[in-house]
Amino acid sequence: MSNGLSPLPANGVAEPMDVDEGTLARTESPNPMPIGLDARSGAKGGTAKGGRPSVADQIVAYARHRLAQRVGDGECYTLANRALGNAGARTAADYGEVTPNADYVWGSPVTLSDLRPGDVIQLRNYQYERTVDVNNPDGSGSTNTVLQERPHHTAIVQRVEGSVVTVLEQNAPDDSPVATTRLYFANSETTSGSTTTRVTVSGTWWFYRPQTP
């Protein structure tokens, strides 16, 4: 590791990220690898040759089968690490030294437009705020705001709907078991009738496609 900088995040923040003192986070992008899993792994989901589910399907299934449970020590990293390892994919340790506050690499980088179930998201100082305003013709109304934060977090992709991604995660909030959550990766504002929904997102994130050896 030579340059002391993190690779470009998926949200396009070009500046290098400062890593907390004492960690040895990844310092350069992993060697280029094919986007998508190799032929043996059944890249696009479904059943791979020989009747075995694809790597992506196995990753999602591992996490889904453990909903409402704590996996290992309950850390977000542990869920992803075990799901990928169980599916025969490379884990973060294959891409560099794993330390508690590192920005882990989980495979080949992909973009939001290419994101699909079984991929892994690494987040740093991520936050979204979703506000729903209701303004009725009679003057009545309401405002409801939801704020979620992921200061340092790893999650598995279960479903992708544009810039809204349903993930499987644990330890969000702290000490919580495996659960599904919708995360947002673009600012937006939509109006339907008397209801306006605004989403504001900030932070840094990386999308990865797990790879087999």
C-alpha positions in Angstrom: 0.0 0.0 0.0 1.7 3.1 -1.2 -0.3 6.3 -1.6 -2.3 6.6 1.6 -5.5 7.6 -0.3 -8.9 5.9 -0.5 -10.4 5.2 -4.0 -13.1 7.3 -5.5 -16.4 6.7 -3.8 -19.6 5.8 -5.8 -21.1 9.2 -5.0 -18.4 11.0 -6.9 -16.6 12.7 -4.1 -13.2 13.2 -5.6 -11.3 14.3 -2.5 -9.3 11.6 -0.6 -10.9 10.5 2.6 -9.2 10.9 5.9 -9.1 7.7 7.8 -9.2 7.7 11.6 -5.8 7.5 13.2 -4.6 4.0 14.0 -6.4 2.2 11.1 -5.0 0.7 8.0 -7.9 1.2 5.7 -7.5 0.3 2.0 -5.2 2.8 0.4 -5.7 2.1 -3.2 -8.2 0.5 -5.5 -8.1 -3.3 -5.9 -6.7 -4.7 -9.1 -9.3 -4.5 -11.9 -11.6 -7.4 -12.0 -14.6 -8.3 -14.2 -17.8 -6.5 -13.3 -20.1 -9.3 -12.3 -19.3 -12.7 -10.9 -17.5 -15.3 -13.0 -19.3 -18.0 -14.9 -19.0 -20.5 -12.2 -20.9 -18.3 -9.7 -24.0 -17.5 -11.8 -23.6 -13.8 -12.1 -27.2 -12.7 -12.6 -28.9 -14.7 -10.0 -30.9 -17.8 -10.4 -29.2 -21.2 -10.5 -25.6 -21.7 -11.6 -24.4 -24.7 -13.5 -24.8 -27.9 -11.6 -27.9 -26.7 -9.9 -26.2 -24.6 -7.2 -27.7 -21.1 -6.5 -25.6 -18.2 -7.8 -23.2 -16.5 -5.4 -25.4 -13.4 -5.3 -28.5 -15.5 -4.4 -26.5 -17.3 -1.7 -25.4 -14.0 -0.2 -28.9 -12.7 0.0 -30.3 -16.0 1.3 -27.7 -16.2 4.1 -28.8 -12.8 5.4 -32.5 -13.3 4.9 -32.5 -16.6 6.7 -31.1 -14.8 9.7 -33.6 -12.0 10.0 -34.2 -11.0 13.6 -31.0 -12.8 14.7 -27.6 -11.5 15.6 -24.8 -13.0 13.5 -21.6 -13.6 15.3 -20.5 -10.6 17.4 -23.4 -8.6 16.0 -21.2 -6.2 14.0 -22.4 -5.1 10.5 -19.1 -6.3 9.1 -19.6 -9.8 10.4 -22.9 -10.3 8.6 -21.4 -9.4 5.2 -18.2 -11.2 5.9 -20.0 -14.5 6.8 -22.5 -14.1 3.9 -19.8 -13.8 1.3 -17.6 -16.4 2.9 -20.5 -18.9 3.0 -21.1 -18.3 -0.8 -17.5 -18.9 -1.6 -16.8 -15.2 -2.5 -13.7 -13.2 -1.6 -14.2 -11.2 1.7 -12.7 -7.9 2.8 -9.6 -9.6 4.2 -8.7 -10.6 0.6 -8.4 -6.9 -0.3 -6.3 -5.6 2.5 -5.9 -5.6 6.3 -9.1 -5.5 8.2 -9.2 -3.0 11.1 -12.2 -1.8 13.1 -12.6 1.5 11.4 -11.4 0.7 7.8 -13.4 1.4 4.7 -13.6 -2.2 3.5 -13.4 -3.5 0.0 -15.8 -6.3 -0.9 -15.2 -6.9 -4.6 -15.2 -5.0 -7.9 -16.6 -1.5 -7.7 -19.9 -0.9 -9.5 -22.2 2.1 -10.0 -25.7 2.7 -8.6 -27.1 2.0 -12.1 -25.5 -1.4 -12.1 -26.2 -2.3 -8.5 -28.2 -5.5 -7.9 -29.1 -8.0 -5.2 -26.1 -9.7 -3.5 -23.8 -6.6 -3.9 -22.4 -5.0 -0.8 -22.4 -1.3 0.2 -19.8 0.3 2.4 -20.8 3.6 4.0 -19.0 6.4 5.7 -20.8 9.3 7.5 -23.9 8.4 5.5 -27.2 10.2 6.4 -30.6 10.6 4.9 -33.4 12.8 5.9 -36.9 12.0 4.5 -39.6 14.6 5.1 -43.3 14.1 4.1 -45.4 17.2 4.1 -49.2 16.9 3.8 -51.1 20.2 2.9 -54.8 19.6 2.6 -57.1 22.0 0.8 -58.9 22.8 4.1 -55.7 24.1 5.5 -55.0 21.1 7.7 -51.8 19.1 7.3 -48.8 17.5 8.9 -45.1 17.1 8.6 -43.2 13.9 9.4 -39.4 13.6 9.2 -37.3 10.5 9.5 -33.5 10.7 9.9 -31.2 7.8 9.7 -27.4 7.7 10.0 -24.7 5.2 9.2 -21.4 6.6 10.4 -19.4 3.5 9.5 -21.4 0.7 8.1 -21.6 -2.3 5.8 -24.9 -3.6 4.2 -26.0 -6.3 1.7 -28.2 -5.3 -1.2 -31.6 -7.1 -1.3 -33.5 -5.0 -3.8 -32.8 -2.0 -6.0 -35.5 0.5 -7.1 -33.7 3.4 -8.8 -31.9 5.3 -6.1 -33.8 3.5 -3.3 -32.0 0.4 -2.1 -33.4 -2.2 0.3 -30.6 -3.6 2.3 -30.0 -6.4 4.8 -28.0 -5.2 7.8 -27.3 -5.6 11.5 -26.1 -3.3 14.2 -28.1 -0.4 12.8 -29.0 1.0 15.3 -26.4 -0.4 17.7 -26.9 -3.9 18.9 -29.9 -4.5 16.6 -30.3 -7.9 14.9 -30.5 -8.5 11.1 -33.2 -6.5 9.5 -34.3 -5.0 6.2 -34.0 -1.2 5.7 -34.6 1.2 2.8 -31.7 3.5 2.1 -31.6 6.4 -0.3 -28.7 7.4 -2.6 -30.0 10.5 -4.4 -31.7 13.7 -3.4 -35.3 13.9 -4.6 -38.6 15.7 -4.3 -41.9 14.3 -5.4 -45.5 15.5 -5.1 -48.7 13.4 -5.2 -51.9 15.2 -4.5 -51.5 17.1 -1.3 -48.4 15.2 -0.2 -44.8 16.2 -0.9 -41.9 13.9 -0.1 -38.3 15.3 0.1 -35.2 13.2 0.5 -31.8 14.7 1.3 -28.7 12.4 1.4 -25.1 13.1 2.4 -22.0 11.1 3.1 -19.8 8.7 1.2 -20.5 5.3 -0.1 -19.0 2.5 -2.3 -20.9 -0.2 -4.1 -19.1 -3.6 -4.7 -19.8 -6.7 -6.7 -18.5 -9.8 -4.8 -16.0 -12.0 -6.7 -15.1 -15.6 -6.5 -11.4 -16.7 -6.4 
